[in-house]
Amino acid sequence: MIKDRKIVAHNNLIGDVKNYGAIYVDDDIVVDDDLITARTGGHCSLFAKEIINQINKN
């Protein structure tokens, strides 16, 4: 599902992300088409704001 997709994940999961074939991006929020990812739960306000932005674009 995430192969060849750009994502961010918690630092503990970077190895897993790469092993699954995803493209790790070192940013707080990453948008790759219909996939929105955030680094940690501490970024939930940024994550929610980006979801709202993406919904409003469509």
C-alpha positions, -999 to 999 in steps of 0.1 A, spaced: 0 0 0 28 24 7 54 11 -18 68 41 -38 47 65 -18 62 95 1 55 93 38 68 105 72 67 83 103 80 84 138 118 80 140 115 45 154 98 34 122 121 48 95 137 14 89 103 -2 85 91 25 61 121 20 39 118 -18 41 82 -16 29 94 3 -1 81 38 8 100 69 3 108 85 37 105 123 38 120 141 68 91 166 74 64 170 100 35 164 75 37 147 41 10 147 15 13 122 -14 -19 124 -34 -46 108 -12 -21 98 16 -14 122 44 11 112 71 24 129 102 56 123 122 41 119 157 9 123 177 23 156 188 17 169 152 -21 161 153 -31 197 150 -10 201 118 -23 167 106 -59 177 111 -53 211 95 -38 195 64 -67 170 61 -91 200 62 -70 218 35 -71 188 13 -108 184 17 -114 220 8 -93 217 -23 -117 191 -37 
